């Protein structure tokens, strides 16, 4: 049972990391598009 809890926690951390990287990529794209505008 303890192992299952550890896996759940790992899944949450992985999900958070994936979400952060996606958010970072979106911000990067937004910054680039704003820089391209005169």
DRENTIMAR-457625 format. One record per residue: residue in three letters; x, y, z of N, C-alpha, C in turn. Coordinates in nm, 3 decimals, padded with zeros to 5 digits. Last residue first. Layout:
BEGIN
ala/X/Y/Z/X/Y/Z/X/Y/Z
...
***
This chain:
BEGIN
unk/00.588/04.541/-03.429/00.661/04.669/-03.430/00.625/04.757/-03.311
unk/00.623/04.205/-03.312/00.535/04.318/-03.344/00.613/04.449/-03.337
unk/00.811/04.029/-03.218/00.801/04.045/-03.363/00.713/04.164/-03.402
unk/00.766/04.026/-02.948/00.890/04.088/-02.993/00.885/04.114/-03.144
unk/00.534/03.877/-02.939/00.527/04.019/-02.900/00.651/04.092/-02.949
unk/00.629/03.629/-03.015/00.529/03.694/-03.100/00.519/03.843/-03.066
unk/00.804/03.575/-02.800/00.856/03.587/-02.936/00.758/03.662/-03.025
unk/00.623/03.561/-02.586/00.729/03.663/-02.584/00.785/03.684/-02.725
unk/00.474/03.339/-02.665/00.408/03.468/-02.649/00.512/03.581/-02.654
unk/00.667/03.138/-02.654/00.605/03.170/-02.782/00.540/03.308/-02.777
unk/00.717/03.145/-02.378/00.827/03.172/-02.471/00.770/03.213/-02.607
unk/00.472/03.068/-02.277/00.521/03.202/-02.246/00.632/03.242/-02.343
unk/00.468/02.807/-02.376/00.364/02.901/-02.419/00.411/03.045/-02.394
unk/00.683/02.694/-02.241/00.688/02.702/-02.387/00.586/02.803/-02.439
unk/00.586/02.713/-01.979/00.708/02.786/-02.016/00.716/02.801/-02.167
unk/00.373/02.538/-01.991/00.347/02.678/-01.961/00.466/02.763/-02.004
unk/00.508/02.301/-02.036/00.413/02.348/-02.138/00.386/02.496/-02.117
unk/00.652/02.283/-01.801/00.726/02.295/-01.927/00.634/02.347/-02.037
unk/00.443/02.258/-01.614/00.534/02.372/-01.608/00.607/02.392/-01.740
unk/00.330/02.013/-01.689/00.249/02.134/-01.697/00.338/02.258/-01.697
unk/00.543/01.843/-01.631/00.495/01.853/-01.769/00.415/01.982/-01.786
unk/00.558/01.880/-01.354/00.672/01.916/-01.439/00.628/01.933/-01.583
unk/00.309/01.783/-01.273/00.342/01.923/-01.248/00.457/01.967/-01.338
unk/00.332/01.515/-01.348/00.227/01.598/-01.408/00.259/01.745/-01.391
unk/00.539/01.438/-01.178/00.559/01.433/-01.323/00.458/01.523/-01.393
unk/00.407/01.469/-00.932/00.526/01.549/-00.961/00.551/01.554/-01.112
unk/00.204/01.278/-00.960/00.168/01.418/-00.942/00.287/01.508/-00.975
unk/00.353/01.044/-00.979/00.269/01.085/-01.092/00.234/01.233/-01.081
unk/00.463/01.038/-00.723/00.552/01.054/-00.838/00.473/01.102/-00.959
unk/00.230/00.992/-00.575/00.304/01.117/-00.554/00.396/01.143/-00.673
unk/00.166/00.737/-00.669/00.071/00.847/-00.689/00.144/00.981/-00.677
unk/00.386/00.593/-00.577/00.364/00.607/-00.722/00.270/00.722/-00.751
unk/00.343/00.610/-00.302/00.464/00.670/-00.360/00.445/00.692/-00.509
unk/00.109/00.461/-00.281/00.106/00.603/-00.247/00.226/00.674/-00.308
unk/00.202/00.209/-00.350/00.102/00.273/-00.435/00.098/00.423/-00.408
unk/00.374/00.154/-00.137/00.429/00.171/-00.271/00.331/00.242/-00.363
unk/00.198/00.119/00.072/00.287/00.235/00.076/00.344/00.263/-00.063
unk/00.083/-00.121/00.000/00.000/00.000/00.000/00.086/00.125/00.000
***
